[in-house]
Amino acid sequence: MNGSTNSESSSPYRICNACRKVSAKKEKGLRARCSSSGPSAFIPEDEILEALPIDACTELLLAEAYSPSGGLDHLTQVMGLHPQYLQSFLQSQFYLLWMDGPLPLHCRQYIAIMAAARHQCSFLVKMHVQEFYQIGGPVEWLRGLQYAPERMRKLNDINKILAHRPWLITKDHIQSLVKTGENSWSLAELVHAVVLLAHFHALASFVFSSGINPDGEEDIDERSFQSMCNCSCDLTDNCSLEPEGIFRGSLEMTDSVSELEALMERMKRLQEEQEEEEASQEEMATRFEREKKESLLVGSGVFKEEVVPKSKVSQFVEDSTFRYQDFARRAEDDLPTFRAQDYSWEDHGFSLVNRLYSDIGLLLDEKFRTVCNLTYYNMATHEDVDTTMLRRAIFNYVHCMYGIRYDDYNYGEVNQLLERSLKVYIKTVTCYPERTTCHMYHSYWRQFRHSEKVHVNLLLMEARMQAELLYALRAITHHMT
């Protein structure tokens, strides 16, 4: 539901240029459907509330993992659209933040703040600032990264690289952290920190892609903390501007039912071809390289200038100009493709994590498997549908953008199954989530349920987390050998 706004003539405040554009688009009937109330700005509140209450086991986890107020935060309510996944998510997050582990509790919360701040996710930063304060963490650390001890500041490099270009992580970064000295990290502590960083980078992607609204009633200080330096007219709140022209075709009235039928037909045809075709390894590699290079063009030129203003969480960020760059960009630095057959989560990452940080590997593995296998056997209005192929295309496309290749996967399926608007959405959510908009969310799969789109967001979150972990854990393995 769109809130009404006063016209410029009746407002005592000056309206910024960005909000003038929003106002103009609203007059033309082009404003995306966003809401500032309820758990999500993108999803009708009644659709989320219908999915609650969650099963008794998950309710116990919630009671243990969240504040004594007894209420569910907005993030949990949206994830509650998929209770099976939510249970696995809460178990792993609770273990990371509160159970026995190498790092002190206040350091875990501070690492969560550092990770969320890389994407200017004030929702998560605010949540963990409160937790940090409640458990008695040093208050001066909250003044900014420069006030934290050197040992914590040393994580900044690996934090920014993991968040934006994880393929650049090498054993040299690991050695600089674990080398003998007053501010060194043990390998167990570093693995704990790396998992926390990857978890909260990926969770920021979910927060932005699901349009999570701030929790509760905000007072003036909280509102200024949450606000990304919005102008007084605040028209752009919860609904960022779209770059001109990128979704113009989506604004036209098209037959979304026929789009759904076309997707179903492509899935059926690909399943038939799978049974008949046996492509060579060379052909499979060529298809990967083609898809990797084509991903350069997805969103190319979309954000020609910085569209995210400086935020109130910037005190936790150093080198804010370090951002995502395409892995395949003109083959600069001649970066080799990461072959999953050489280093995979199942065969390598899982055992390393479990060895250095007991049991977290099991919890992460269960979470990855849960999201990848999660299905209700339907697509929009169609029942009894095997969506395995579609889910794998989404997961593998994220890894493709990060330079990770699966030798046994036919990357030709990606172009067949993922429409351009969905590719733009995926790249935005995983690579620069703070730029995700309501319009992007509504522009793809218009016949699908909101719960299905949240499932997409969960897949993107976990694919991103696993990609970060693979690069970081491989670097740690190289350091150890």
Disulfide bonds with the S-S distance in Angstrom:
Cys34-Cys438 2.38
